[in-house]
Amino acid sequence: MIRKLSFISMLFPFLLACGAANNSGIAQGFAKIDKAKLADHVRESYDIPAFVKIDFTEPRKAQVEGMTTYTVLLQVGQGIQKRTIQVSGDGRFYFLGEFQDLTFDAVADRRSKLKLENAVARGPKGAPIEIVEFTDFQCPYCQRGYKIMTESIMKDYDGKVRWYFKSLPLVQIHPWAKPAHQAAECARLQGDDKFWTLHDKIFDAQRAITIANHEGKIEELAKGSGIDMGKFQKCVDGRDTIKNVEADMAEADGLGFQSAPLFVVNGRLVKGADYNGLKVIIEDELAKLAEKKPSVEKGKKAEKEK
């Protein structure tokens, strides 16, 4: 049926990313619509399995006159995926999705909000492809994203990619992530190379790290990274770099990012540890640049001939 949306396509981000709920906008009741009835109808219409919990935020004014907007919260275990639902003024008709404004450039908006001046990065400055990754050291899908970047993307596109790191610890579901990000920032104070060495070691050792042993494990990993342990431990104990982690988290929030990993490739968004998604966009961006190059060269030649 054309009107049906496969539940697998709605669930897909669960399979590639970690996500945490943001419940600040959930209301206690609904004045204009029967919450249970809407949930049952959405479940039936979009083939959503019984094991998925469906909830809604309180209604808000839609971008289009005569419509009301709700956010649908689809929960599987600790993971929550958000979808928007638009309901007609009489409460009879609805659809899942956002109204899109053709005058809004999401790519340009995203790029304008990214703060890269002081971000730690791998790859050459001026590379044609900039990948900004928002990630979480405790998230298993982020570990997969790390493997994709180190073992595939940075090798397949050697010299063409600059990879920026941004902290996005999902503190509601990953209790040792934020301290790990803080520790990595402490390593960075001794050099970007020290940051990346510890970064790689934390991801490689992820399964062995727990909330009970994370302090000792990270200290152990740092000792094998060429780090001055006196300075490192003083920084960790003093929480000197927590502000850096929280600045990245605030940046992610401003971009509407609530799951990890997320990759921004020249302003274009890839959700989850999706190698094919990254590759398609990278190839497309390189093709665009290749098309522009002859035009630029032609323009330069014309200028010389004047």
C-alpha positions in Angstrom: 0.0 0.0 0.0 1.4 3.4 -1.0 0.3 5.1 2.2 2.2 2.6 4.4 5.7 3.3 5.6 7.8 0.2 6.3 8.6 0.0 10.0 12.1 -1.2 9.2 12.8 2.2 7.5 11.5 4.0 10.7 13.6 1.7 12.9 16.8 1.9 10.7 18.5 4.5 12.8 18.2 2.1 15.8 20.3 -0.3 13.9 23.2 2.1 13.2 23.1 4.6 16.1 22.7 5.0 19.9 20.0 7.4 21.0 18.7 8.8 24.3 15.4 10.4 25.1 14.7 14.0 25.6 11.5 14.0 27.5 11.3 17.7 28.5 8.4 18.4 26.2 6.1 15.4 27.2 2.7 16.5 28.4 0.5 14.8 31.0 -2.6 14.9 28.8 -4.0 15.8 25.4 -6.7 18.3 25.1 -7.6 17.9 21.4 -6.9 14.2 20.6 -7.2 10.8 22.1 -3.6 9.7 22.7 -4.3 6.0 22.9 -6.5 6.0 19.8 -3.9 7.9 17.8 -1.2 5.5 19.0 -3.3 2.4 18.0 -4.0 4.0 14.6 -0.4 4.8 13.9 0.7 1.3 14.9 -1.8 -0.2 12.5 -1.3 2.2 9.7 2.5 1.9 9.7 2.9 -1.8 10.7 4.7 -0.9 14.0 5.3 -4.1 16.1 3.8 -4.5 19.5 7.2 -4.4 21.2 7.7 -0.8 20.2 6.2 1.7 22.7 4.5 4.7 21.1 4.2 8.0 23.0 3.6 11.6 22.0 4.8 15.1 23.1 2.2 17.8 23.7 0.7 19.4 20.6 2.1 22.5 19.1 1.2 24.8 16.2 2.2 23.5 12.8 4.0 25.5 10.1 0.9 25.2 7.9 -2.4 26.8 8.9 -5.1 24.5 10.1 -2.7 21.7 11.2 -1.4 20.6 14.6 2.0 19.0 15.1 3.0 16.3 17.6 6.3 14.4 18.0 5.9 10.7 18.1 8.4 8.8 20.4 9.1 5.3 19.2 10.9 3.4 22.0 12.7 0.0 21.8 14.5 -0.7 25.1 16.6 2.3 25.9 16.6 3.6 22.3 14.2 6.3 21.2 13.5 7.5 17.7 11.5 10.6 17.1 9.1 11.2 14.2 6.8 14.2 13.5 3.1 13.7 13.0 0.8 16.4 11.4 -2.9 16.2 12.4 -5.7 18.1 10.6 -7.7 20.7 12.6 -10.7 18.4 12.9 -8.5 15.6 14.3 -9.5 13.2 11.4 -6.5 13.1 9.1 -2.8 12.8 9.8 0.5 11.9 8.2 4.0 11.2 9.6 6.6 13.7 8.4 7.7 17.3 8.4 6.5 20.1 6.2 9.6 21.2 4.2 10.4 24.8 3.4 11.8 25.1 -0.1 13.5 28.4 0.8 15.5 26.8 3.7 19.0 25.5 2.9 19.6 22.8 5.5 23.2 22.1 4.4 24.2 25.8 4.6 22.5 26.1 7.9 24.3 23.1 9.3 27.7 24.3 8.1 27.1 27.7 9.6 26.5 26.2 13.0 29.5 24.0 13.1 32.4 25.3 15.2 35.6 23.8 13.8 38.3 26.4 14.5 39.5 24.6 17.7 38.2 21.1 16.8 40.7 18.3 16.8 41.1 16.7 13.4 42.8 14.1 11.3 43.7 14.5 7.7 45.2 17.4 5.7 43.9 21.0 6.1 42.2 22.2 3.0 41.0 18.7 2.1 38.0 18.8 -0.3 35.9 16.6 2.0 35.3 17.7 5.6 33.7 15.0 7.9 32.6 16.2 11.3 31.7 13.2 13.6 29.6 13.5 16.7 30.4 10.4 18.7 30.2 8.6 22.1 33.0 6.5 23.4 30.6 4.0 25.1 28.2 3.6 22.2 28.8 0.3 20.3 27.6 1.9 17.0 30.1 4.7 17.5 32.8 2.0 17.8 31.6 0.7 14.4 31.7 4.3 13.1 35.3 4.6 14.3 36.2 1.4 12.5 34.6 2.7 9.3 36.5 5.9 9.5 39.9 4.5 10.3 39.8 1.3 8.3 37.9 2.4 5.3 37.1 6.1 4.7 40.5 7.5 5.7 42.3 4.9 3.6 39.9 4.8 0.6 40.1 8.6 0.3 43.6 9.2 1.6 44.5 12.9 1.4 41.0 13.9 0.4 39.3 13.9 3.9 39.7 16.0 7.0 38.0 14.2 9.9 36.9 16.4 12.8 36.0 14.9 16.2 33.1 16.2 18.4 32.0 14.8 21.7 28.4 13.7 22.1 28.2 11.4 25.2 24.7 10.1 25.7 24.8 10.5 29.4 21.3 9.1 30.0 22.3 5.7 28.8 26.1 5.7 28.8 27.4 6.5 32.3 31.2 6.3 31.6 31.1 8.1 28.3 31.4 11.6 29.5 34.4 10.9 31.8 36.1 9.2 28.9 35.5 12.2 26.7 36.9 14.5 29.4 40.0 12.3 29.7 40.6 12.3 26.0 40.4 16.1 26.1 43.0 16.0 28.8 45.3 14.0 26.6 44.7 16.6 23.8 46.3 19.3 26.0 49.5 17.4 25.4 49.1 17.3 21.7 46.5 16.2 19.1 48.5 13.1 18.4 48.1 12.1 22.1 44.3 12.7 21.8 44.0 10.4 18.7 46.1 7.7 20.3 43.9 7.6 23.4 40.8 8.0 21.2 41.7 4.9 19.3 42.6 2.9 22.4 39.3 3.7 24.2 37.3 2.5 21.2 39.4 -0.6 20.8 39.0 -1.4 24.5 35.3 -0.4 24.7 33.9 -3.8 25.6 36.4 -4.1 28.5 35.4 -0.8 30.0 32.6 -0.6 32.6 31.2 2.1 34.9 33.0 0.3 37.8 36.5 0.1 36.1 36.5 3.0 33.7 38.8 5.3 35.7 41.5 2.6 36.0 41.1 1.3 32.5 41.4 4.8 30.9 44.4 5.5 33.1 46.0 2.2 31.9 45.3 3.1 28.3 46.8 6.6 28.7 50.0 5.1 30.2 50.6 3.4 26.9 50.0 6.5 24.8 53.2 8.5 25.5 51.3 10.9 27.8 52.8 12.7 30.8 50.7 10.9 33.5 51.2 13.5 36.2 49.7 16.3 34.1 47.1 14.0 32.7 45.9 12.8 36.1 45.8 16.3 37.5 43.7 17.4 34.5 41.3 14.5 34.9 40.9 14.9 38.7 40.4 18.7 38.3 37.8 18.1 35.6 39.7 20.8 33.6 38.3 19.9 30.2 34.7 19.1 31.1 33.7 22.5 29.6 35.1 21.4 26.2 33.0 18.3 26.2 29.9 20.2 27.2 30.5 22.8 24.5 30.4 20.0 21.9 27.2 18.7 23.5 25.6 22.1 23.3 26.7 22.5 19.7 25.0 19.1 18.9 21.9 20.2 20.7 21.8 23.4 18.6 22.0 21.2 15.5 19.2 19.0 16.7 21.4 16.0 17.2 20.3 13.5 19.8 21.9 10.2 18.7 25.3 9.0 17.8 27.3 8.6 15.7 26.3 11.4 13.4 28.5 12.5 10.5 28.3 15.8 8.7 30.0 15.5 5.3 30.5 19.0 3.7 27.3 20.0 5.5 25.3 16.9 4.5 24.1 14.6 7.3 24.7 10.8 7.6 23.0 9.2 10.6 24.6 6.2 12.2 27.6 4.0 11.3 26.6 3.8 7.6 29.6 3.2 5.4 27.6 3.2 2.2 25.9 6.5 3.2 29.2 8.1 3.8 30.7 6.8 0.5 27.8 7.9 -1.6 28.0 11.5 -0.3 31.8 11.6 -0.5 31.7 10.5 -4.1 29.0 12.9 -5.0 30.9 15.8 -3.4 34.1 14.9 -5.2 32.2 14.7 -8.5 30.7 18.1 -7.9 34.2 19.5 -7.3 35.6 17.9 -10.4 32.8 19.5 -12.4 33.6 22.9 -11.0 37.3 22.7 -11.7 37.2 23.0 -15.5 34.9 26.0 -15.2 37.3 27.7 -12.8 40.3 26.9 -15.0 38.4 28.2 -18.0 37.6 31.4 -16.1 41.3 31.9 -15.2 42.4 31.4 -18.8 39.9 33.9 -20.0 41.1 36.5 -17.5 44.7 36.0 -18.7 43.7 36.4 -22.3 42.1 39.8 -21.7 
